[in-house]
Amino acid sequence: MTDHLDKPNFERSCCPIACALDHLGDKWTLLIIRDLLLGKKRYQELVTSPERIATNILADRLRKLEASGFLVQQAYQQKPVRYEYMLTKKGED
C-alpha cells in the first residue's frame, strides 16, 4: 500500500497519450526536455532558463525523468560532484 501522499504507481490506461501525460504532464517537465533538446546539459544551465524554475522543482523533475528512463546523469566533476544530464533515446523520442 502506498502512502496517501505518494502518487500511485499505475498508468491510467494503455493509451500512449495518457501514458505520456502520466510522465510528462506538467509544464516543468516538458520545459526541461525542451532545454535538453536545445543543448543544455548542466543543472546551472537548466535553472537559468527564462521560465525561472525553482531549484527544488528542477531537482525533483530531473530525478523523476531519470527514474522513468527519459534521461541519464553523468558526473563531469568530482569535487564537488556535479552532473550533466542527457536525454536517452526514450527521452528524445
Biopython code that builds the backbone (N, CA, C, O; Angstrom):
import numpy as np
from Bio.PDB.StructureBuilder import StructureBuilder

atoms = [
    (1, "MET", "N", (0.831, -1.176, 0.000)),
    (1, "MET", "CA", (0.000, 0.000, 0.000)),
    (1, "MET", "C", (0.881, 1.247, 0.000)),
    (1, "MET", "O", (1.905, 1.278, 0.683)),
    (2, "THR", "N", (0.502, 2.258, -0.746)),
    (2, "THR", "CA", (1.292, 3.472, -0.800)),
    (2, "THR", "C", (0.779, 4.484, 0.200)),
    (2, "THR", "O", (-0.398, 4.481, 0.563)),
    (3, "ASP", "N", (1.661, 5.335, 0.633)),
    (3, "ASP", "CA", (1.291, 6.447, 1.499)),
    (3, "ASP", "C", (0.318, 7.331, 0.739)),
    (3, "ASP", "O", (0.442, 7.476, -0.477)),
    (4, "HIS", "N", (-0.634, 7.917, 1.422)),
    (4, "HIS", "CA", (-1.629, 8.753, 0.754)),
    (4, "HIS", "C", (-1.002, 9.965, 0.083)),
    (4, "HIS", "O", (-1.627, 10.575, -0.785)),
    (5, "LEU", "N", (0.228, 10.333, 0.466)),
    (5, "LEU", "CA", (0.888, 11.482, -0.161)),
    (5, "LEU", "C", (1.643, 11.093, -1.425)),
    (5, "LEU", "O", (1.953, 11.950, -2.253)),
    (6, "ASP", "N", (1.938, 9.810, -1.576)),
    (6, "ASP", "CA", (2.657, 9.345, -2.763)),
    (6, "ASP", "C", (1.710, 9.197, -3.932)),
    (6, "ASP", "O", (0.540, 8.855, -3.764)),
    (7, "LYS", "N", (2.240, 9.462, -5.138)),
    (7, "LYS", "CA", (1.453, 9.241, -6.342)),
    (7, "LYS", "C", (1.348, 7.741, -6.575)),
    (7, "LYS", "O", (2.364, 7.047, -6.522)),
    (8, "PRO", "N", (0.167, 7.224, -6.829)),
    (8, "PRO", "CA", (0.028, 5.787, -7.082)),
    (8, "PRO", "C", (0.893, 5.363, -8.269)),
    (8, "PRO", "O", (1.096, 6.134, -9.208)),
    (9, "ASN", "N", (1.390, 4.155, -8.217)),
    (9, "ASN", "CA", (2.267, 3.648, -9.256)),
    (9, "ASN", "C", (1.451, 2.866, -10.280)),
    (9, "ASN", "O", (1.490, 1.636, -10.310)),
    (10, "PHE", "N", (0.714, 3.589, -11.117)),
    (10, "PHE", "CA", (-0.070, 2.956, -12.168)),
    (10, "PHE", "C", (-0.266, 3.952, -13.304)),
    (10, "PHE", "O", (-0.078, 5.156, -13.135)),
    (11, "GLU", "N", (-0.643, 3.432, -14.454)),
    (11, "GLU", "CA", (-0.967, 4.280, -15.591)),
    (11, "GLU", "C", (-2.474, 4.258, -15.766)),
    (11, "GLU", "O", (-3.132, 3.260, -15.469)),
    (12, "ARG", "N", (-3.011, 5.360, -16.247)),
    (12, "ARG", "CA", (-4.458, 5.481, -16.377)),
    (12, "ARG", "C", (-5.049, 4.492, -17.360)),
    (12, "ARG", "O", (-6.117, 3.931, -17.117)),
    (13, "SER", "N", (-4.355, 4.274, -18.475)),
    (13, "SER", "CA", (-4.851, 3.359, -19.499)),
    (13, "SER", "C", (-3.687, 2.937, -20.375)),
    (13, "SER", "O", (-2.546, 3.333, -20.140)),
    (14, "CYS", "N", (-3.976, 2.137, -21.379)),
    (14, "CYS", "CA", (-2.924, 1.714, -22.300)),
    (14, "CYS", "C", (-2.736, 2.724, -23.438)),
    (14, "CYS", "O", (-1.890, 2.518, -24.308)),
    (15, "CYS", "N", (-3.501, 3.792, -23.440)),
    (15, "CYS", "CA", (-3.393, 4.824, -24.468)),
    (15, "CYS", "C", (-2.028, 5.502, -24.381)),
    (15, "CYS", "O", (-1.659, 5.975, -23.306)),
    (16, "PRO", "N", (-1.264, 5.568, -25.471)),
    (16, "PRO", "CA", (0.053, 6.195, -25.440)),
    (16, "PRO", "C", (0.023, 7.657, -24.984)),
    (16, "PRO", "O", (0.950, 8.107, -24.311)),
    (17, "ILE", "N", (-1.012, 8.394, -25.335)),
    (17, "ILE", "CA", (-1.098, 9.797, -24.928)),
    (17, "ILE", "C", (-1.304, 9.893, -23.418)),
    (17, "ILE", "O", (-0.654, 10.699, -22.752)),
    (18, "ALA", "N", (-2.200, 9.081, -22.881)),
    (18, "ALA", "CA", (-2.427, 9.078, -21.435)),
    (18, "ALA", "C", (-1.164, 8.668, -20.688)),
    (18, "ALA", "O", (-0.842, 9.250, -19.652)),
    (19, "CYS", "N", (-0.453, 7.682, -21.195)),
    (19, "CYS", "CA", (0.794, 7.240, -20.563)),
    (19, "CYS", "C", (1.847, 8.349, -20.596)),
    (19, "CYS", "O", (2.553, 8.559, -19.610)),
    (20, "ALA", "N", (1.956, 9.053, -21.712)),
    (20, "ALA", "CA", (2.908, 10.170, -21.812)),
    (20, "ALA", "C", (2.557, 11.259, -20.805)),
    (20, "ALA", "O", (3.445, 11.823, -20.165)),
    (21, "LEU", "N", (1.279, 11.555, -20.662)),
    (21, "LEU", "CA", (0.860, 12.573, -19.695)),
    (21, "LEU", "C", (1.169, 12.162, -18.262)),
    (21, "LEU", "O", (1.460, 13.015, -17.423)),
    (22, "ASP", "N", (1.109, 10.861, -17.971)),
    (22, "ASP", "CA", (1.452, 10.389, -16.634)),
    (22, "ASP", "C", (2.895, 10.740, -16.282)),
    (22, "ASP", "O", (3.198, 10.999, -15.117)),
    (23, "HIS", "N", (3.788, 10.752, -17.269)),
    (23, "HIS", "CA", (5.206, 11.034, -17.034)),
    (23, "HIS", "C", (5.583, 12.478, -17.326)),
    (23, "HIS", "O", (6.472, 13.029, -16.678)),
    (24, "LEU", "N", (4.916, 13.095, -18.297)),
    (24, "LEU", "CA", (5.361, 14.400, -18.795)),
    (24, "LEU", "C", (4.306, 15.485, -18.696)),
    (24, "LEU", "O", (4.449, 16.537, -19.319)),
    (25, "GLY", "N", (3.261, 15.257, -17.935)),
    (25, "GLY", "CA", (2.090, 16.116, -17.975)),
    (25, "GLY", "C", (2.187, 17.480, -17.331)),
    (25, "GLY", "O", (1.269, 18.286, -17.481)),
    (26, "ASP", "N", (3.261, 17.771, -16.621)),
    (26, "ASP", "CA", (3.342, 19.103, -16.033)),
    (26, "ASP", "C", (4.250, 19.988, -16.884)),
    (26, "ASP", "O", (5.099, 19.485, -17.620)),
    (27, "LYS", "N", (4.074, 21.289, -16.786)),
    (27, "LYS", "CA", (4.803, 22.218, -17.660)),
    (27, "LYS", "C", (6.302, 22.176, -17.421)),
    (27, "LYS", "O", (7.071, 22.356, -18.365)),
    (28, "TRP", "N", (6.740, 21.948, -16.203)),
    (28, "TRP", "CA", (8.176, 21.996, -15.951)),
    (28, "TRP", "C", (8.905, 20.844, -16.634)),
    (28, "TRP", "O", (9.985, 21.045, -17.190)),
    (29, "THR", "N", (8.342, 19.655, -16.603)),
    (29, "THR", "CA", (8.992, 18.507, -17.216)),
    (29, "THR", "C", (9.187, 18.725, -18.708)),
    (29, "THR", "O", (10.258, 18.444, -19.245)),
    (30, "LEU", "N", (8.166, 19.219, -19.372)),
    (30, "LEU", "CA", (8.295, 19.469, -20.814)),
    (30, "LEU", "C", (9.307, 20.564, -21.107)),
    (30, "LEU", "O", (10.015, 20.490, -22.111)),
    (31, "LEU", "N", (9.392, 21.576, -20.257)),
    (31, "LEU", "CA", (10.374, 22.637, -20.464)),
    (31, "LEU", "C", (11.796, 22.141, -20.240)),
    (31, "LEU", "O", (12.716, 22.574, -20.935)),
    (32, "ILE", "N", (11.990, 21.246, -19.288)),
    (32, "ILE", "CA", (13.305, 20.649, -19.070)),
    (32, "ILE", "C", (13.708, 19.825, -20.283)),
    (32, "ILE", "O", (14.846, 19.913, -20.744)),
    (33, "ILE", "N", (12.791, 19.030, -20.800)),
    (33, "ILE", "CA", (13.087, 18.238, -22.002)),
    (33, "ILE", "C", (13.405, 19.162, -23.173)),
    (33, "ILE", "O", (14.333, 18.898, -23.937)),
    (34, "ARG", "N", (12.646, 20.236, -23.318)),
    (34, "ARG", "CA", (12.927, 21.221, -24.374)),
    (34, "ARG", "C", (14.355, 21.734, -24.256)),
    (34, "ARG", "O", (15.092, 21.766, -25.242)),
    (35, "ASP", "N", (14.744, 22.136, -23.051)),
    (35, "ASP", "CA", (16.083, 22.691, -22.858)),
    (35, "ASP", "C", (17.169, 21.658, -23.135)),
    (35, "ASP", "O", (18.205, 21.990, -23.711)),
    (36, "LEU", "N", (16.946, 20.423, -22.736)),
    (36, "LEU", "CA", (17.922, 19.368, -23.028)),
    (36, "LEU", "C", (18.026, 19.129, -24.533)),
    (36, "LEU", "O", (19.121, 18.915, -25.054)),
    (37, "LEU", "N", (16.901, 19.165, -25.228)),
    (37, "LEU", "CA", (16.917, 19.016, -26.682)),
    (37, "LEU", "C", (17.655, 20.174, -27.349)),
    (37, "LEU", "O", (18.268, 19.998, -28.402)),
    (38, "LEU", "N", (17.596, 21.352, -26.738)),
    (38, "LEU", "CA", (18.260, 22.535, -27.293)),
    (38, "LEU", "C", (19.735, 22.639, -26.894)),
    (38, "LEU", "O", (20.405, 23.609, -27.249)),
    (39, "GLY", "N", (20.241, 21.647, -26.162)),
    (39, "GLY", "CA", (21.668, 21.593, -25.878)),
    (39, "GLY", "C", (22.104, 21.900, -24.461)),
    (39, "GLY", "O", (23.291, 21.790, -24.155)),
    (40, "LYS", "N", (21.191, 22.280, -23.589)),
    (40, "LYS", "CA", (21.585, 22.491, -22.200)),
    (40, "LYS", "C", (21.880, 21.138, -21.578)),
    (40, "LYS", "O", (21.206, 20.152, -21.878)),
    (41, "LYS", "N", (22.894, 21.086, -20.706)),
    (41, "LYS", "CA", (23.282, 19.811, -20.110)),
    (41, "LYS", "C", (23.451, 19.882, -18.607)),
    (41, "LYS", "O", (23.268, 18.878, -17.918)),
    (42, "ARG", "N", (23.793, 21.036, -18.090)),
    (42, "ARG", "CA", (24.137, 21.154, -16.683)),
    (42, "ARG", "C", (23.020, 21.808, -15.883)),
    (42, "ARG", "O", (22.221, 22.581, -16.409)),
    (43, "TYR", "N", (22.988, 21.476, -14.596)),
    (43, "TYR", "CA", (21.956, 21.979, -13.692)),
    (43, "TYR", "C", (21.867, 23.495, -13.758)),
    (43, "TYR", "O", (20.775, 24.053, -13.869)),
    (44, "GLN", "N", (23.021, 24.167, -13.691)),
    (44, "GLN", "CA", (23.028, 25.628, -13.694)),
    (44, "GLN", "C", (22.469, 26.195, -14.992)),
    (44, "GLN", "O", (21.844, 27.255, -14.981)),
    (45, "GLU", "N", (22.684, 25.508, -16.104)),
    (45, "GLU", "CA", (22.099, 25.948, -17.379)),
    (45, "GLU", "C", (20.578, 25.791, -17.349)),
    (45, "GLU", "O", (19.850, 26.651, -17.846)),
    (46, "LEU", "N", (20.113, 24.706, -16.773)),
    (46, "LEU", "CA", (18.673, 24.452, -16.712)),
    (46, "LEU", "C", (17.965, 25.423, -15.772)),
    (46, "LEU", "O", (16.853, 25.868, -16.058)),
    (47, "VAL", "N", (18.599, 25.747, -14.663)),
    (47, "VAL", "CA", (17.962, 26.625, -13.678)),
    (47, "VAL", "C", (17.891, 28.074, -14.172)),
    (47, "VAL", "O", (17.088, 28.857, -13.664)),
    (48, "THR", "N", (18.713, 28.435, -15.146)),
    (48, "THR", "CA", (18.703, 29.811, -15.649)),
    (48, "THR", "C", (17.817, 29.992, -16.883)),
    (48, "THR", "O", (17.917, 31.011, -17.567)),
    (49, "SER", "N", (16.967, 29.033, -17.171)),
    (49, "SER", "CA", (16.024, 29.183, -18.282)),
    (49, "SER", "C", (15.096, 30.358, -18.009)),
    (49, "SER", "O", (14.871, 30.707, -16.850)),
    (50, "PRO", "N", (14.554, 30.975, -19.056)),
    (50, "PRO", "CA", (13.720, 32.166, -18.864)),
    (50, "PRO", "C", (12.478, 31.936, -18.002)),
    (50, "PRO", "O", (11.948, 32.888, -17.429)),
    (51, "GLU", "N", (12.009, 30.699, -17.899)),
    (51, "GLU", "CA", (10.805, 30.415, -17.104)),
    (51, "GLU", "C", (11.091, 30.426, -15.602)),
    (51, "GLU", "O", (10.160, 30.428, -14.797)),
    (52, "ARG", "N", (12.373, 30.433, -15.219)),
    (52, "ARG", "CA", (12.809, 30.550, -13.829)),
    (52, "ARG", "C", (12.237, 29.460, -12.932)),
    (52, "ARG", "O", (11.552, 29.744, -11.949)),
    (53, "ILE", "N", (12.524, 28.226, -13.279)),
    (53, "ILE", "CA", (12.080, 27.086, -12.469)),
    (53, "ILE", "C", (12.779, 27.116, -11.113)),
    (53, "ILE", "O", (13.979, 27.382, -11.036)),
    (54, "ALA", "N", (12.047, 26.850, -10.069)),
    (54, "ALA", "CA", (12.624, 26.797, -8.725)),
    (54, "ALA", "C", (13.565, 25.598, -8.624)),
    (54, "ALA", "O", (13.323, 24.556, -9.235)),
    (55, "THR", "N", (14.631, 25.751, -7.855)),
    (55, "THR", "CA", (15.642, 24.701, -7.773)),
    (55, "THR", "C", (15.093, 23.392, -7.216)),
    (55, "THR", "O", (15.492, 22.315, -7.659)),
    (56, "ASN", "N", (14.183, 23.476, -6.248)),
    (56, "ASN", "CA", (13.628, 22.235, -5.692)),
    (56, "ASN", "C", (12.765, 21.504, -6.717)),
    (56, "ASN", "O", (12.754, 20.274, -6.753)),
    (57, "ILE", "N", (12.047, 22.247, -7.542)),
    (57, "ILE", "CA", (11.225, 21.624, -8.587)),
    (57, "ILE", "C", (12.123, 21.027, -9.665)),
    (57, "ILE", "O", (11.871, 19.917, -10.133)),
    (58, "LEU", "N", (13.165, 21.749, -10.060)),
    (58, "LEU", "CA", (14.091, 21.232, -11.069)),
    (58, "LEU", "C", (14.726, 19.930, -10.594)),
    (58, "LEU", "O", (14.759, 18.951, -11.339)),
    (59, "ALA", "N", (15.226, 19.908, -9.374)),
    (59, "ALA", "CA", (15.858, 18.690, -8.846)),
    (59, "ALA", "C", (14.868, 17.529, -8.817)),
    (59, "ALA", "O", (15.221, 16.402, -9.166)),
    (60, "ASP", "N", (13.634, 17.801, -8.404)),
    (60, "ASP", "CA", (12.600, 16.761, -8.361)),
    (60, "ASP", "C", (12.296, 16.219, -9.754)),
    (60, "ASP", "O", (12.228, 15.006, -9.948)),
    (61, "ARG", "N", (12.113, 17.111, -10.718)),
    (61, "ARG", "CA", (11.774, 16.666, -12.076)),
    (61, "ARG", "C", (12.931, 15.910, -12.722)),
    (61, "ARG", "O", (12.702, 14.946, -13.453)),
    (62, "LEU", "N", (14.175, 16.330, -12.464)),
    (62, "LEU", "CA", (15.319, 15.593, -13.004)),
    (62, "LEU", "C", (15.360, 14.183, -12.435)),
    (62, "LEU", "O", (15.628, 13.229, -13.165)),
    (63, "ARG", "N", (15.099, 14.040, -11.139)),
    (63, "ARG", "CA", (15.061, 12.696, -10.527)),
    (63, "ARG", "C", (13.972, 11.839, -11.155)),
    (63, "ARG", "O", (14.195, 10.667, -11.459)),
    (64, "LYS", "N", (12.789, 12.426, -11.349)),
    (64, "LYS", "CA", (11.681, 11.670, -11.929)),
    (64, "LYS", "C", (11.963, 11.286, -13.378)),
    (64, "LYS", "O", (11.651, 10.171, -13.794)),
    (65, "LEU", "N", (12.547, 12.196, -14.144)),
    (65, "LEU", "CA", (12.880, 11.882, -15.535)),
    (65, "LEU", "C", (13.923, 10.776, -15.617)),
    (65, "LEU", "O", (13.860, 9.927, -16.507)),
    (66, "GLU", "N", (14.883, 10.780, -14.694)),
    (66, "GLU", "CA", (15.882, 9.715, -14.684)),
    (66, "GLU", "C", (15.245, 8.386, -14.277)),
    (66, "GLU", "O", (15.523, 7.355, -14.889)),
    (67, "ALA", "N", (14.403, 8.402, -13.258)),
    (67, "ALA", "CA", (13.742, 7.176, -12.798)),
    (67, "ALA", "C", (12.841, 6.586, -13.876)),
    (67, "ALA", "O", (12.665, 5.369, -13.941)),
    (68, "SER", "N", (12.269, 7.443, -14.723)),
    (68, "SER", "CA", (11.390, 6.981, -15.802)),
    (68, "SER", "C", (12.152, 6.605, -17.067)),
    (68, "SER", "O", (11.551, 6.145, -18.038)),
    (69, "GLY", "N", (13.468, 6.795, -17.063)),
    (69, "GLY", "CA", (14.276, 6.407, -18.211)),
    (69, "GLY", "C", (14.339, 7.441, -19.326)),
    (69, "GLY", "O", (14.741, 7.118, -20.444)),
    (70, "PHE", "N", (13.948, 8.682, -19.039)),
    (70, "PHE", "CA", (13.976, 9.727, -20.059)),
    (70, "PHE", "C", (15.325, 10.427, -20.140)),
    (70, "PHE", "O", (15.647, 11.026, -21.167)),
    (71, "LEU", "N", (16.119, 10.361, -19.073)),
    (71, "LEU", "CA", (17.444, 10.963, -19.104)),
    (71, "LEU", "C", (18.383, 10.185, -18.208)),
    (71, "LEU", "O", (17.960, 9.393, -17.367)),
    (72, "VAL", "N", (19.658, 10.429, -18.408)),
    (72, "VAL", "CA", (20.708, 9.873, -17.548)),
    (72, "VAL", "C", (21.569, 11.030, -17.080)),
    (72, "VAL", "O", (21.695, 12.055, -17.750)),
    (73, "GLN", "N", (22.155, 10.838, -15.916)),
    (73, "GLN", "CA", (23.098, 11.838, -15.421)),
    (73, "GLN", "C", (24.486, 11.239, -15.418)),
    (73, "GLN", "O", (24.663, 10.040, -15.199)),
    (74, "GLN", "N", (25.474, 12.096, -15.667)),
    (74, "GLN", "CA", (26.858, 11.643, -15.710)),
    (74, "GLN", "C", (27.704, 12.707, -15.028)),
    (74, "GLN", "O", (27.597, 13.893, -15.338)),
    (75, "ALA", "N", (28.550, 12.270, -14.092)),
    (75, "ALA", "CA", (29.405, 13.212, -13.377)),
    (75, "ALA", "C", (30.441, 13.793, -14.340)),
    (75, "ALA", "O", (31.094, 13.055, -15.078)),
    (76, "TYR", "N", (30.585, 15.103, -14.330)),
    (76, "TYR", "CA", (31.641, 15.765, -15.112)),
    (76, "TYR", "C", (32.681, 16.395, -14.193)),
    (76, "TYR", "O", (33.716, 16.869, -14.662)),
    (77, "GLN", "N", (32.415, 16.405, -12.883)),
    (77, "GLN", "CA", (33.337, 16.968, -11.893)),
    (77, "GLN", "C", (33.191, 16.157, -10.617)),
    (77, "GLN", "O", (32.084, 15.750, -10.265)),
    (78, "GLN", "N", (34.300, 15.917, -9.919)),
    (78, "GLN", "CA", (34.254, 15.066, -8.730)),
    (78, "GLN", "C", (34.203, 15.830, -7.406)),
    (78, "GLN", "O", (33.535, 15.379, -6.475)),
    (79, "LYS", "N", (34.886, 16.969, -7.292)),
    (79, "LYS", "CA", (34.927, 17.693, -6.017)),
    (79, "LYS", "C", (34.571, 19.143, -6.231)),
    (79, "LYS", "O", (35.422, 19.914, -6.673)),
    (80, "PRO", "N", (33.358, 19.547, -5.940)),
    (80, "PRO", "CA", (32.216, 18.711, -5.571)),
    (80, "PRO", "C", (31.662, 17.979, -6.794)),
    (80, "PRO", "O", (31.911, 18.374, -7.933)),
    (81, "VAL", "N", (30.918, 16.923, -6.543)),
    (81, "VAL", "CA", (30.346, 16.155, -7.648)),
    (81, "VAL", "C", (29.276, 17.008, -8.344)),
    (81, "VAL", "O", (28.361, 17.532, -7.709)),
    (82, "ARG", "N", (29.420, 17.125, -9.645)),
    (82, "ARG", "CA", (28.442, 17.845, -10.467)),
    (82, "ARG", "C", (28.129, 16.978, -11.682)),
    (82, "ARG", "O", (28.970, 16.221, -12.168)),
    (83, "TYR", "N", (26.888, 17.115, -12.153)),
    (83, "TYR", "CA", (26.416, 16.209, -13.198)),
    (83, "TYR", "C", (25.979, 16.958, -14.446)),
    (83, "TYR", "O", (25.572, 18.118, -14.404)),
    (84, "GLU", "N", (26.082, 16.244, -15.551)),
    (84, "GLU", "CA", (25.457, 16.650, -16.805)),
    (84, "GLU", "C", (24.289, 15.704, -17.024)),
    (84, "GLU", "O", (24.325, 14.542, -16.621)),
    (85, "TYR", "N", (23.264, 16.220, -17.662)),
    (85, "TYR", "CA", (22.055, 15.438, -17.930)),
    (85, "TYR", "C", (21.896, 15.287, -19.427)),
    (85, "TYR", "O", (21.995, 16.258, -20.177)),
    (86, "MET", "N", (21.648, 14.058, -19.855)),
    (86, "MET", "CA", (21.484, 13.776, -21.269)),
    (86, "MET", "C", (20.224, 12.954, -21.483)),
    (86, "MET", "O", (19.942, 12.021, -20.731)),
    (87, "LEU", "N", (19.482, 13.305, -22.501)),
    (87, "LEU", "CA", (18.296, 12.535, -22.832)),
    (87, "LEU", "C", (18.688, 11.171, -23.362)),
    (87, "LEU", "O", (19.674, 11.033, -24.086)),
    (88, "THR", "N", (17.916, 10.174, -22.999)),
    (88, "THR", "CA", (18.085, 8.838, -23.557)),
    (88, "THR", "C", (17.337, 8.806, -24.884)),
    (88, "THR", "O", (16.722, 9.798, -25.273)),
    (89, "LYS", "N", (17.384, 7.703, -25.563)),
    (89, "LYS", "CA", (16.604, 7.531, -26.793)),
    (89, "LYS", "C", (15.115, 7.739, -26.499)),
    (89, "LYS", "O", (14.401, 8.397, -27.255)),
    (90, "LYS", "N", (14.676, 7.168, -25.395)),
    (90, "LYS", "CA", (13.281, 7.332, -24.985)),
    (90, "LYS", "C", (12.955, 8.820, -24.781)),
    (90, "LYS", "O", (11.890, 9.274, -25.199)),
    (91, "GLY", "N", (13.838, 9.572, -24.157)),
    (91, "GLY", "CA", (13.629, 10.990, -23.930)),
    (91, "GLY", "C", (13.625, 11.793, -25.216)),
    (91, "GLY", "O", (12.855, 12.744, -25.353)),
    (92, "GLU", "N", (14.471, 11.423, -26.153)),
    (92, "GLU", "CA", (14.499, 12.127, -27.443)),
    (92, "GLU", "C", (13.251, 11.840, -28.246)),
    (92, "GLU", "O", (12.738, 12.720, -28.938)),
    (93, "ASP", "N", (12.758, 10.622, -28.162)),
    (93, "ASP", "CA", (11.545, 10.251, -28.915)),
    (93, "ASP", "C", (10.348, 10.985, -28.376)),
    (93, "ASP", "O", (9.238, 10.807, -28.878)),
]
sb = StructureBuilder()
sb.init_structure("model")
sb.init_model(0)
sb.init_chain("A")
sb.init_seg("    ")
for serial, (resi, resn, name, xyz) in enumerate(atoms, 1):
    if name == "N":
        sb.init_residue(resn, " ", resi, " ")
    sb.init_atom(name, np.array(xyz, "f"), 0.0, 1.0, " ", f" {name:<3s}", serial, name[0])
structure = sb.get_structure()
